[in-house]
Amino acid sequence: MKRCSQQKPNGFTLVELIAVVVILSILTYVVSASYRNWNEESKKTAALMEMKQIADGEKQVEAQYGYYLPLTVLDDIASVPSGISNADLIGDHANFLIIDPQTGANPPTNTVRTIRDMLSGSPMTSSDTVLTYKWKGPYLEYQPDKKYNSSGVIGAEVPLDPWSGPYHFLSINGSEIDDQGQVGGTGFSNNTIGRWALVSFGKDSTQGTDDDLYYTFN
């Protein structure tokens, strides 16, 4: 007597294929989410490192001249090197304001108040010639593709964070320092934190949300 045996058909059943697709979809989601989280954390780390470098530049300026300066001038040089046609010159920003490290405010009118005054040592008496040998910058190198200019002044750029938003500079009294050194910019006047700070608004580019990053220093 012959026995008939059923042989399992070759290939996968529809249920098995659906199960494989579901598993692959879950794995793709998990890997993608992990990568997004890793990428976001790496950007936060990079932002904090960049803010530390900017703060170190400000501290070098304060040690050299006794004042803090707007972020826009940290990469300035005194004169154009031979063969260079485009450079950020301190002479272009000589009228920008300086910031008193003790009070967190701009010095009063008719005192040493501008970068020109600071470099000459007295108010309103210096020619730009003085700038070429008294300015010791640059105190920081900004990447050309990571700078933002909101003032329209030539060479007055601030560095960008990893989310392509500008870093913000806060004085010790919580007020923002704008691109030309004026203390009291909008947005931070009621946010007294008691220390100098650099701020990134993070991924959402919005002030006051959970992803804001602060780097504070004295």
C-alpha positions in Angstrom: 0.0 0.0 0.0 1.3 3.4 -1.0 1.3 6.2 1.6 0.7 9.8 0.5 2.8 12.4 2.3 2.2 16.1 2.2 5.3 18.1 1.6 5.6 21.6 2.9 5.5 24.1 0.1 8.7 26.1 -0.7 8.9 29.7 0.4 7.2 31.8 3.2 3.5 32.0 3.9 1.8 35.4 3.9 1.6 35.4 7.7 5.3 34.8 7.9 6.1 37.6 5.4 3.9 40.0 7.4 5.7 39.1 10.6 9.1 39.7 9.0 7.9 43.1 7.7 6.6 44.1 11.1 9.8 43.1 12.8 11.9 45.0 10.3 9.8 48.1 10.7 10.2 47.9 14.5 13.9 47.5 14.2 14.2 50.4 11.7 12.2 52.7 14.1 14.3 51.7 17.1 17.6 52.3 15.2 16.4 55.5 13.7 15.2 56.8 17.1 18.5 55.9 18.7 20.4 57.7 15.9 18.3 60.8 16.3 18.9 60.8 20.1 22.6 60.2 19.6 22.8 63.0 16.9 20.9 65.4 19.2 23.1 64.7 22.2 26.3 65.1 20.1 25.0 68.5 19.0 24.4 69.5 22.6 28.0 68.4 23.5 29.4 70.4 20.5 27.4 73.5 21.5 28.7 73.4 25.1 32.2 73.0 23.8 31.8 75.9 21.4 30.4 78.1 24.2 33.3 77.3 26.4 35.7 78.4 23.6 33.8 81.6 23.2 33.8 82.2 27.0 37.6 81.5 27.0 38.0 84.2 24.3 36.0 86.7 26.3 38.1 85.9 29.4 41.3 86.5 27.4 40.0 89.9 26.2 39.1 90.8 29.8 42.5 89.8 31.1 44.1 91.9 28.3 42.0 95.0 28.4 39.8 94.8 31.5 36.5 94.6 29.6 34.2 92.2 27.8 33.4 92.8 24.2 30.5 91.8 21.9 30.9 88.4 20.3 31.1 90.0 16.9 34.7 91.2 17.4 36.4 88.2 18.9 37.6 87.1 15.5 38.8 90.6 14.4 42.3 91.3 13.3 44.2 94.6 13.4 45.2 94.9 9.8 44.7 93.0 6.5 47.5 90.5 5.9 49.2 90.5 2.5 47.2 88.6 -0.1 44.0 88.6 1.9 41.1 90.6 0.4 38.4 89.9 2.9 39.0 90.1 6.7 37.2 91.2 9.8 39.0 94.4 11.0 38.8 95.8 14.5 38.9 99.3 12.9 35.5 98.6 11.3 34.1 98.0 14.8 36.0 100.7 16.8 32.7 102.4 17.8 31.2 99.2 19.3 30.6 99.4 23.0 32.6 97.6 25.7 31.1 96.0 28.8 32.2 96.5 32.4 32.9 93.0 33.9 31.9 94.2 37.4 28.6 95.8 36.7 27.6 94.0 33.5 26.7 97.4 32.0 28.2 99.7 29.4 30.4 102.4 30.8 28.8 105.9 31.1 28.9 108.4 28.3 32.1 110.6 28.2 34.1 107.8 29.8 36.1 104.9 28.2 33.0 103.4 26.5 33.9 102.2 23.0 36.6 99.8 21.7 38.4 102.8 20.3 38.4 104.3 23.8 39.5 101.1 25.4 42.5 100.7 23.1 43.6 104.3 23.5 43.1 104.4 27.2 41.0 107.6 27.1 37.6 108.6 25.7 37.3 109.8 22.1 41.0 110.6 21.5 42.3 107.8 19.5 42.8 107.4 15.8 42.4 104.1 14.1 46.2 103.9 13.8 46.3 103.0 17.5 44.1 100.0 16.8 46.6 98.4 14.6 49.2 97.9 17.3 47.1 97.8 20.5 44.6 95.1 19.3 46.1 91.7 20.0 43.2 89.6 18.4 41.9 87.4 17.1 40.8 85.7 20.2 38.6 83.2 18.4 38.4 81.7 15.0 34.9 81.5 13.5 34.2 79.2 10.6 33.1 81.2 7.6 29.9 79.0 7.2 29.0 79.3 10.9 28.5 83.0 11.3 25.3 85.1 11.4 25.0 88.9 10.8 21.9 90.6 12.0 23.2 94.2 12.2 24.3 94.7 8.6 27.7 96.0 9.8 30.6 94.6 7.7 32.3 91.8 9.6 29.9 91.9 12.5 29.0 88.3 12.7 28.3 86.1 15.7 29.0 82.3 15.6 26.2 79.9 15.0 25.3 76.9 17.1 24.9 73.3 15.7 21.3 74.1 14.9 22.3 77.1 12.9 21.0 79.7 15.4 23.2 82.5 16.8 24.7 82.2 20.3 23.5 84.8 22.8 25.7 86.6 25.3 24.2 87.6 28.7 25.8 90.0 31.1 26.0 89.3 34.8 22.7 91.2 35.4 20.8 88.9 32.9 20.6 91.4 30.1 21.5 90.4 26.5 24.5 92.0 24.8 23.7 92.8 21.2 26.0 92.6 18.1 27.4 96.0 18.7 27.9 95.7 22.5 24.8 97.4 23.7 23.7 95.9 27.0 19.9 95.5 27.5 18.8 93.6 24.5 15.3 92.2 24.5 14.4 88.8 25.8 16.6 88.4 28.9 16.1 91.6 30.9 14.1 89.8 33.6 16.3 86.7 33.6 18.9 87.5 36.2 21.2 84.5 36.6 24.0 86.1 38.6 26.8 85.0 36.2 28.0 85.8 32.7 26.5 83.3 30.3 26.4 82.1 26.7 23.1 80.7 25.5 21.9 78.5 22.7 18.2 78.2 22.1 18.7 74.6 20.9 16.8 72.6 18.3 13.6 74.6 18.5 15.4 78.0 18.3 13.0 79.3 20.9 14.0 81.0 24.1 12.7 79.7 27.4 12.1 76.1 26.4 13.6 72.9 27.8 16.3 72.5 25.2 18.0 75.9 25.9 21.6 75.4 26.8 23.5 77.7 29.1 27.3 78.0 29.7 28.1 80.3 32.6 31.4 81.8 33.7 32.8 84.6 35.9 
